[in-house]
Amino acid sequence: QVRLVESGGGLVQPGGSLRLSCVVSGSILRRNHMGWYRQAPGKERDLVARIMTDGSTNYADSVKGRFTISRDNAKNTLYLQMNSLKPEDTGIYYCNNFLLPYTWGQGTQVTVSS
């Protein structure tokens, strides 16, 4: 069974930066389209960024130009670099297979507040 372990969240002031990591068990990362999702308080989980196996990327309009998704297949790790953070970026961030989601990990909490 594939295991997803997210980390890197925390409390940051508006305008700050964080880098999230997601370690994917096994050597499957290179064969999967992957995404980062955000669940804001009281809301559904939404896709914020995705990266395909060919390296192409797409972003939600709300994060475009501020977030960058990347992958290191050798380390089985997915990343999300988040810059110019806003209070509305607050939520729990999860990674998963974009087309056929695995069991969700525990996520990592990001709180943007002054």
C-alpha positions in Angstrom: 0.0 0.0 0.0 1.3 3.4 -0.9 2.0 5.7 2.0 2.1 9.5 1.7 3.9 11.6 4.4 3.6 15.3 4.2 5.7 17.8 6.2 7.0 21.3 6.3 4.0 23.2 7.4 3.9 25.8 10.2 2.9 29.2 11.3 4.1 32.0 9.0 3.3 35.7 8.7 1.7 37.1 5.6 4.2 37.5 2.8 6.4 34.7 4.2 7.4 31.4 2.6 7.2 27.7 3.3 8.4 24.6 1.5 6.3 21.5 1.8 7.5 18.0 1.2 5.7 14.8 0.5 7.5 11.5 0.7 5.9 8.7 -1.4 6.6 5.2 -0.4 8.1 2.9 -3.0 9.6 4.0 -6.3 6.3 5.0 -7.9 6.6 8.7 -7.9 8.1 8.9 -11.4 5.1 7.0 -12.9 2.4 9.1 -11.4 0.8 12.5 -12.0 0.8 14.1 -8.6 -1.0 17.0 -6.9 -1.0 19.2 -3.8 -4.4 19.8 -2.3 -5.5 22.3 0.4 -8.4 21.9 2.8 -9.3 25.3 4.4 -11.2 25.3 7.6 -14.8 24.4 7.0 -14.3 23.8 3.3 -13.7 20.9 0.9 -10.3 19.8 -0.2 -9.2 21.5 -3.4 -6.4 21.0 -5.9 -3.9 23.8 -5.8 -1.1 22.4 -8.0 -0.3 19.4 -10.1 2.7 18.0 -11.9 2.5 15.4 -14.6 5.0 12.7 -15.4 6.4 14.8 -18.2 7.1 17.6 -15.8 4.4 19.9 -17.0 2.6 21.8 -14.2 -0.8 23.5 -13.6 -1.9 25.8 -10.8 -5.1 27.1 -9.3 -5.7 30.7 -10.1 -5.4 31.6 -6.5 -1.8 30.4 -6.2 -0.5 31.0 -9.7 2.8 33.0 -9.6 3.3 32.3 -5.9 3.5 28.5 -5.6 5.8 26.1 -7.4 5.3 22.4 -7.5 8.3 20.1 -8.2 9.4 16.5 -7.8 12.6 14.6 -7.1 12.0 11.1 -8.4 15.3 9.8 -7.0 14.2 10.8 -3.5 10.6 9.8 -4.0 9.6 13.3 -2.9 7.1 15.9 -4.1 7.6 19.6 -3.1 5.5 22.7 -2.9 7.4 26.0 -2.6 5.0 28.6 -1.3 5.9 32.3 -1.5 4.1 35.5 -0.7 1.7 33.6 1.5 -1.7 35.1 2.3 -4.1 34.4 5.2 -6.4 32.6 2.7 -3.6 30.1 2.1 -4.3 28.7 5.6 -5.3 25.0 5.7 -4.1 21.5 5.7 -2.1 20.5 2.7 -2.1 17.1 1.3 -0.3 15.4 -1.6 -1.8 12.6 -3.7 -2.0 10.9 -7.1 -3.9 13.3 -9.3 -5.8 10.7 -11.3 -6.3 7.7 -8.9 -5.9 8.9 -5.3 -4.2 6.7 -2.8 -5.2 6.6 0.9 -4.8 10.2 2.1 -1.9 11.0 4.5 -2.2 13.1 7.6 -1.4 16.3 5.8 0.6 19.2 7.1 -1.0 22.3 8.6 -0.2 25.7 7.2 -1.3 28.8 9.1 -0.7 32.3 7.7 -1.4 34.9 10.3 0.2 38.0 11.8 
